[in-house]
Amino acid sequence: MRRIFSYMAVAAMSAIAFGANAQEGTLVVKRGQVDTVYKAKHQVLGLAAPQAEVVVNGKAVKAYKTGSWGVELELTAGDNPIEVKSGNESKSFNVYYSKTRKPLTEEQKAAAKAKQAAEEEKAKFYPTSVKVKSKKYSYLNYGAGTDRLGGAKINYLSEGIEMYADAENANLYRVRLSQNRYAYIPKSQVDVVGKANEGYDFMQENVVLSGSSTAYNMGSYDRVSLGIGGKKPYIVKEYTDPHKIVVDVYGVQCNSNWLTHKSGLKSVDNIDVESIDSDVTRFTIYLKTKSSWGFSANYSGNSLNIDIKHVPEKLYLKNLTIGIDAGHGGPQSNGAVGLSGLKEKDMNLDMAYKLKAILEKQGAKVVLTREEDEGMSIRERQDKMIEKKADIVISIHCNAGGSPLSTLGTSTYYRYNVYKPLAEDILGYLLTMEDVKNFGMVGNFNFSLSAITEFPCVLVETLFISSLWEEEQLADPAFRQAMMENVAKGLNDYIKECRILEGQAKK
Ligand SMILES: [Zn+2]
């Protein structure tokens, strides 16, 4: 009863305040106007006229150029009347802070229990016995874990690889790669092509012998054609120091007696083969190069072709094609939206064009994934960058999350260690900017565009659009221009480093 009474009092106060308000509607409370909270720290955020003076419970609060303002209040147990004023406008409401949570009703308890049971049911594996076949852009997962961008990926697979699944849950098949190794693959990425034979023996039915392999120069890349007795799943990884690509092919017994190295190889130094389990064959491709320009792994018949791109002959920006990817787009994907309504997709596209102009002025050929405010799947972006022969791809996004009042900073992300220097160079330049804080550099990042190995790729999360302060910076075209100039400097440094590493220039 006491609480109902206080709400009525607040309602009466609001009515008086609105009555005196000449410009009703500029001051808006967007977050924090709630009945009951269980934490003493309580954020109230909203909009006012750009850079207006906003006062919350007698305390002046900064309003940014976007009009966004926000404050964190320390509540006391019980009623907390909150009054926000700006110019002639004011908003009043009450937030009740309870230190103890209201006990759930029996109905709520039952609903929560049912929801948890349904989730557990979806995650639970049960025995199955089917043969599945990979599709384009199928990928293997290490385990059944999930996070925002999906479980940790091993790598993409070539199309048409058959595997036995012996367990499944709602979303995944557990596939057997070899006698001793399992992986997981999303159900949406495979076709079921049959049932496993009853009482099937993995070694008898599933293991083939590897054959001879050949490496040759195909013009713009070296091809290592690995003879496999069938289309078998593989795990492929590139390493630095020494620079090599290791391909483990599962369900394959080593029987490779011919490893032919044709003359004129530019990327491949030598191929080695060994057996790392009774049914797993490892091919190690040692590389002559120090920098990486991408590779692909695809079956042609029963040959697994590893195509390793040559280092561009004259490593200068003007000789390269740079792919720029503006994240999100179209009516279905705004990306993150700032408090003032600033949309990530619009900032990304604008920065992509700014970066394009800078790089073109420096002589580079630039290709964009999306060119306007249109929806584009990651697959379409990948295909376009491969088709346009991008030498390096930079994906532009804005970050979001955490507290709008304190979570901020710029960050870069890479998937493969070989591209860490690129992420490092770009981040380094972004951090030379005044007021730009470091959110960090993230490796092995589960972002699909950088998960393919066909091109070097780095993701730039420019700033947090969810931060009130960084939203103001992002809203400023001159600031966005400066950010992209620093991205370009980082890219140029990276290319120069590669040029030195490859012996094309002196230090
Ligand atoms: Zn994004």
Boltz pocket constraint, residues with backbone or C-beta under 6 A from the ligand:
constraints:
  - pocket:
      binder: B
      contacts: [[A, 327], [A, 328], [A, 335], [A, 336], [A, 344], [A, 396], [A, 397], [A, 398], [A, 399]]
      max_distance: 6.0
